Amino acid sequence: MSAVIQIHAQATGRLPLASGDPDRVLVFGGGAAPVRLGGFLAQAHALAARLPEGRHMVPLVEDRHRFLLAFCAAALRGQSLLLPPSGAPGTVAEILRTHAAAGAYGLGGTPLEPPARHVPLPDLGQAAPCNGVPQVEAAALAAIGYTSGSTGRPQAHAKTWAAFATGTAQNRLALADLWGDAQPQIVATVPPQHMYGMELSVLLPLLGGAAVHAGRPLLPADVARALGEARGPRLLVTTPVHLSALLRSGVALPPLAGLVSATAPLSPELAAQAEARYGGQVREMFGSTETCVFACRRTALESLWRPMPGVRLWPQPDGTQVQAPHLPAPVALADLVEMHEDGRFRLCGRQADLLEIAGKRASLGDLTRRLLAVSGVEDGVVVQLDAERDGDVGRIAALAVAPGLSAADIVAALRGSVDPVFLPRRMRLLPALPRNATGKLRRDALLDLLNDAPAPHSSSIADGGGGAA
């Protein structure tokens, strides 16, 4: 596998658009017959012939079959995908406006308001299967991904076909022991437009030989139903938020070969509970839009992360520099790490998450973990508010989903494990946190919700603030 990784990393020559026998299943479930690779490629050719001129496409579809078709048809036309940080019409329109000079357009989904360019997804019907697999230039632009904007304005990051092929080889190497020689059957609760969803539910089926469920189930019963449609080792690709909801629901799942989690920290307790309930190992992946996945761990048993082959990390005062076979140049991340002699590393949060108040130190990540450990808290996050005046220290605040608890109850429970200077001075209880499709929270949205929240010791906090979402 390492030889393949080195060849792909050269970013020269041509690469296959897909891997495997034309008769292998690529997409299953969703109320339709299994889609085999040969028939899929014929559909991709047919769609490519009907695409408009332009350099970039935004696929406005959640169905993974149609997303895969859009991705491959764009590649056959020499176009690349734009992957907005969310499917909100305003966000999509802004991305399209940014690339309007290059003829960017949206494909499928709900028509966009002018002047954004929108093209309906045509009905392709059936076509004679293709026996050969088309190739693409290794150095060609495959997609431009955007960061979530959770800590600021979304940033664009270009990905070539060589980078995607190399990263897929890495991901397959990290997970293949979960399913052995059989074809893995992937069910994903994350959208294909997100880089994690792109890597695990689009590229792994296309380039790594897996099959993927056509839908994007979210409700526990729908996840169970989708997994039941698999006819091989089942791999659930999800997030800590979705996994927690599954466990709370009590819905039974068919046997799993494994679960993959990313987008937010996964607690060892949640990972262990999932392994005990569902049988398969839980693998947590670490990466970003900038880097794609570059490390993993079995969270129920390991606190340290194992970098993928060929990955090197250099701790910096304000973050970490990452070098990997799928990256054309080292990438600087804001995450702080502590390296161990064997090459593994411990995540220590971000510089912006570290707190120093009254000479004492803590981190927002650890405080959030302690909030979530309070019995009865289903979801929550701790933030530091902006300082009111120059020279002041921003106060600690929290939002939580905790049916049956008051803010005072939660603060009282935190007193046993949190230094008083880091206890929330402002808290809001909500029916749900404003998480996006991958479970991330934007700081600006959290601050908006906290703006009018009373102090936790105020008598008015007992109403829970539930009317604000």
Buried (B, 14 or more C-beta within 10 A) or exposed (E): EEEBBEBBBEBEEEBBBBBBEBEBBBBBBBEEEBBBBBBBBBBBBBBBEEBEEBBBBBBBBBBBBBBBBBBBBBBBBEBBBBBBBBBEBEBBBEBBEBBBEEBBBBBBBEEBEEEBBBBEBEEBEEBEBBEEBBEBBBBBBBBBBBBBBBBEEBEBBEBBBBBBBBBBBBBBBBBBEBBEEEBBBBBBBBBBBBBBBBBBBBBBBBBBBBBBBBBBBEBBEBBBBBBEBBEBBBBBBBBBBBBBBBBEEEBEBEEBBBBBBBBBBBBBEBBBBBBEBBBBBBBBBBBBBBBBBBBBBBBBEBEBBBBBBBBEBEBBEEBBEBBBBBBEEBBBBBBBBEBEEEEBBEBBBBEEBBBEBEEEEBBBBBBBBBBBBBEEBBBBBBBBBEEEEEEEBEBBBBBBBBEEBBBBBBBBBBEEEBBEBBBBBBBBBBEEBBBBBBBBBBBEBBEEBBEEBBBBEEEEBEEBBEEBE
